[in-house]
Amino acid sequence: MLDAHSQNRLDELFDSMNEANKSFLGYPFAKDFNYEGLLRFMKLTGNNLGDPFTPGTYRVSSKEFECEVVEFFAHLFRAPFDDFWGYVTNGGTEGNIYGMYLGREMYPNGIAYFSRDTHYSVSKAVRLLGLSHSLVRSQPSGEICYEHLAEVAARAKNRAAIVVANIGTTMKEGKDNVRRIRETLVDAGIKDIYIHSDAALCGPYAPFLAAKPAFDFGDGADSITLSGHKFLGAPMPCGVVLARRQNVQRVLQRIDYIGAADTTLSGSRSAQTPIILWYAIRSLGVDGIKEAFARCERLAGEVVDELDSIDVSAWRNPEALTVVFPPVEDSIKSKWQLATQDVSHLVVTPGTTKRQLDMLIQAITKSRRLSPRQVTATA
Ligand SMILES: Cc1ncc(COP(=O)(O)O)c(C=O)c1O
């Protein structure tokens, strides 16, 4: 039982997180999920220790559901039916580190290539794994510059390439083309190539885009990561990483203590997040994901038009949920939690409302009236 002071602090924390959830446009986190049907699991301990596909001594787990989540995405991402593997991670970062870990285990002397627009988790993976790396220029859309990739790769023909392709860059949702990356590297004379697709945001909907990006196993990716909390929605961070099973065999160790194979980065792993993701994919299904995407995309298109109508040069990549515009003033950035670098952006995710977007547009309109300026965010 909490004392009155602690209870009060807890109530205040709830109110402030609840309030912050309502004015949240700059980072891609879905907000309209409802997992009340799962509340009873909060009364149980649970731990998906070790490999999801091998049973262990430890049975207080949701591994069966975790495998179904992995299988769902393996199917969507055209993984070879007899050579895929995966697990539910803590989020996109863990998936990126894992993908690059497999790449490094295959090619210990490999060089990591990724574009400047790549998420900072990839630089972290490079440091952790002790990889050499080569930063590649990006196009204004955020997509990797293939000509520059060819140029830098040609300088190290004798070394393997471990590439991170962005299927939705963090700031602009630019999408790299895995097929073109592989062709570029082959043309540059590189024989050994490992490609990891970072589909943190777009993973759940990328397979359904009208202009489907070349990002999955069928397109030549060796591993793929997605975040669960970004588009599908979860009250805590989570994600999925998928890889080719034969590559995972290299890192597998049999651990007597848990009676299972150790293939994952974390030892103890959440049993709750696989249940949440399972619930999300079972209740939404493919049609629900498509509908949620269509709603978000329509809203993102409207925001671009409305910002343009007040002379703010906003833009988005084709079929993207991320709207890019010139940096906004600090008070707006802080109220709406807008990620800002050389540009600001907002991301329309399930649960983003027209009313929130209207309020943001009103705030931008007002700030421009007070300090009129014509600014341009270039695509
Ligand atoms: C492209 C990209 N990759 C990876 C990540 C990291 O994902 P997470 O926050 O789930 O660790 C992000 C997060 O914004 C991202 O935008």
The ligand as an SDF file (V2000), in Angstrom:
LIG
                    3D

 16 16  0  0  0  0  0  0  0  0999 V2000
   14.2830    4.3200  -38.8070 C   0  0  0  0  0  0  0  0  0  0  0  0
   14.3230    3.9600  -37.3600 C   0  0  0  0  0  0  0  0  0  0  0  0
   15.0010    2.8690  -36.9800 N   0  0  0  0  0  0  0  0  0  0  0  0
   15.0740    2.4900  -35.6950 C   0  0  0  0  0  0  0  0  0  0  0  0
   14.4570    3.2230  -34.7300 C   0  0  0  0  0  0  0  0  0  0  0  0
   14.5790    2.7770  -33.3060 C   0  0  0  0  0  0  0  0  0  0  0  0
   13.4220    2.1750  -32.9130 O   0  0  0  0  0  0  0  0  0  0  0  0
   13.0630    1.9560  -31.3690 P   0  0  0  0  0  0  0  0  0  0  0  0
   12.7550    3.3270  -30.8450 O   0  0  0  0  0  0  0  0  0  0  0  0
   11.8870    1.0560  -31.4380 O   0  0  0  0  0  0  0  0  0  0  0  0
   14.2340    1.3510  -30.7110 O   0  0  0  0  0  0  0  0  0  0  0  0
   13.7290    4.3620  -35.0590 C   0  0  0  0  0  0  0  0  0  0  0  0
   13.0530    5.1490  -34.0200 C   0  0  0  0  0  0  0  0  0  0  0  0
   12.5410    6.2090  -34.2270 O   0  0  0  0  0  0  0  0  0  0  0  0
   13.6700    4.7490  -36.4220 C   0  0  0  0  0  0  0  0  0  0  0  0
   13.0220    5.8430  -36.7990 O   0  0  0  0  0  0  0  0  0  0  0  0
  1  2  1  0
  2  3  1  0
  2 15  2  0
  3  4  2  0
  4  5  1  0
  5  6  1  0
  5 12  2  0
  6  7  1  0
  7  8  1  0
  8  9  2  0
  8 10  1  0
  8 11  1  0
 12 13  1  0
 12 15  1  0
 13 14  2  0
 15 16  1  0
M  END
$$$$
